[in-house]
Amino acid sequence: MHSMAKIPALFLLTAFFTTQSQAITVDEAYRAIPHNRTVFDAQLSALPAAQSKVLDQLFELCDRGVVLRVEGLQALQSNSGDLRLVSSRYDALARDLSALAASAEIEPARALVLQAVRLHQQYFETIERAKAAGRSVEVAYRQNPVVKQASQKLISAYSVLMKSFPKEPSNNRQALCALDFL
């Protein structure tokens, strides 16, 4: 499992994007982390179709979380982005995660991912409130206790899925590893 500690400094994010208003793609977000994206392949899955479909949906939602995290970090770095917009997108992502009907094997991981998404949102909202109040803001993303807690939840979600689906093909097991990059 990779660690969020390998995330490059915030200043590298601006090399990939020019303005916050530009929508970034999932591939751009993964390059910004940087981490190779491995897509869950439902057709390769040894799981029943319903389970592999839910896992596929869960990973699509995780990809949206990666995009949001990168957009939020870019907004912080540039000081020109709107963190309120990022926060509203986190609300939409949390709603979609909450609505995902997961089987008993997937549900604990889904719940952990949702908690991590809310923690990332909390981090960005705290920064936005501080900036709005005119307080200087330390943007130590990797060292922030809320971000560390989110990372632990994502690592736990990864562990849950690896234990629940040990016979998945290597590509799909590698896709599970990307959870901590949310």
Order of alpha helices (4+ residues) and beta strands (2+ residues): alpha-alpha-alpha-alpha-alpha-alpha
